[in-house]
Amino acid sequence: MMLQLLLWAPSMVLIAFFLSLGHDLVAGIITTAGVLVLVAVFKNQARFVSSTEVEDIFR
């Protein structure tokens, strides 16, 4: 959870910063990158949770 916040907060700050500057292209790129990072983090966490659940079943 803490790692998610550490990854999520900077991307949101960057998005807000670039949107405030009004650089639509750059903001779009940063937003897309931030969303991709979030998706990757959530997929990795889901995979981690499912693998630990499987390990618990086999214990």
LINFEN-V534233 format. One record per residue. N is the residue number from 1. RES is the residue in one small letter. PHI is phi in whole degrees, -180 to 180 (* if undefined). NEAR is the number of other ideal C-beta (glycine too) atoms within 8 Angstrom. Layout:
((N;RES;PHI;NEAR) (N;RES;PHI;NEAR))
This chain:
((1;m;*;4) (2;m;-64;5) (3;l;-63;7) (4;q;-60;10) (5;l;-65;8) (6;l;-65;8) (7;l;-79;11) (8;w;-80;10) (9;a;-60;8) (10;p;-62;8) (11;s;-65;13) (12;m;-67;9) (13;v;-63;8) (14;l;-62;10) (15;i;-60;12) (16;a;-63;8) (17;f;-62;8) (18;f;-71;11) (19;l;-66;8) (20;s;-67;6) (21;l;-74;8) (22;g;87;5) (23;h;-84;7) (24;d;-62;6) (25;l;-65;6) (26;v;-63;9) (27;a;-62;12) (28;g;-62;8) (29;i;-64;8) (30;i;-64;12) (31;t;-62;9) (32;t;-61;8) (33;a;-62;9) (34;g;-62;12) (35;v;-64;8) (36;l;-62;8) (37;v;-62;10) (38;l;-61;11) (39;v;-61;8) (40;a;-63;8) (41;v;-63;12) (42;f;-65;9) (43;k;-65;8) (44;n;-64;8) (45;q;-67;9) (46;a;-62;8) (47;r;-63;8) (48;f;-63;8) (49;v;-62;8) (50;s;-65;8) (51;s;-69;8) (52;t;-70;8) (53;e;-65;8) (54;v;-63;8) (55;e;-61;8) (56;d;-64;7) (57;i;-64;6) (58;f;-81;5) (59;r;-75;4))
